[in-house]
């Protein structure tokens, strides 16, 4: 696929790195020649220096022969103009734009083909806000992802001595769970190496384990590896920028939230736009301020400023002063890899969190969702199965009969997303949910329109997975 990426910042560089490793023809455009030189030294791609909104620059980037435009510069206006030019002048089939302003995001008419012609608008700030909100819902977790319109939940957590399964083989999990509850351990990372779990795999203290289960069962499955953790009720946020502001809005209805912002004008603006959040003007690395605001009584500290160093220092200080759990937003992936697991419980890379949404539009076949795991080391794909037994290699066949792909496996199936199913009881009433979750076993047969969750522990096998699910051309 020929792809032109506008912007060589954190998001653009992460997208380029991910896509260049999959034999795509990549061109990156940016006005910063140093950034372009850095990318060209590390990756197999072409670069063009210039203003990404200029038709002449886009022509030099080969847009007239491109299959996809990904406009992820820091400027909404540049990204919008580039998409319009790509559509009107160069007839590029697919166009993605990174947008921050709600004025653009909330207007489908503005993004329509007759206007700015944006096929998909990516707002990293909103993606990160939703990501953090899920971490608040699961305080034990290192990562929380969903599939099948939320019916299936994947939780990554660290196993500790005291969990039912720690020190035991995975096959014993079935004996601990009620018959109506099913779940699966889909990946284990031990000392930074991936382990493909089998029934005989023994979970060790400190393993990073990824659990998959229906949303109504996930907490019971988590209990196999971790003692229950008290819900998050008190949160302190460092930074009132776009992300800090959005997160505060998302959490203020269910938590007691304090927000610290160093810029007085910004602090005043945030204070007037939030209903129940206490906004403080100050520095989140000020030990005296943290002590005055009872950091040791906080369940969660979120360092969400624009500076990596400030976030690392603020989160580390909050942990040292007694905060139960600390999360830091860190743009540089090397920093994120370095600090997570030390004083900082979770290091979030905005680019890596956002990249899954972009990859969904790049993958071949009907890919409903892509999630990046372990900061890009692995991927989980939600693929919609099409066709029938005559023109599909998966439809009508049991999972145990499918060709083996080393480094990839089917973990679950979500079926009938347009229908309600009984999933248990809540008190005396039946609990219904849309979609039926089937944890993958050898005898589960894949049907047309099933949403199949495939884990690729090695990104190099993604193309093989896409080929497996491809439908013969005569079907359409």
Helices and strands as residue ranges (DSSP letters): E 2-6, H 10-20, E 25-30, H 33-42, E 46-49, H 55-60, G 63-65, E 68-71, H 76-88, E 94-98, H 102-105, H 108-111, E 120-122, H 124-137, E 141-147, E 152-158, G 170-172, H 173-176, E 183-190, E 193-195, E 208-214, H 218-222, E 234-238, H 242-251, E 256-261, H 264-273, E 278-281, H 287-292, G 295-297, E 300-303, H 308-320, E 326-329, H 333-339, E 346-348, H 350-360, E 367-373, E 378-384, G 399-401, E 408-426, E 429-439, E 451-456, G 459-461, H 462-469, G 473-475
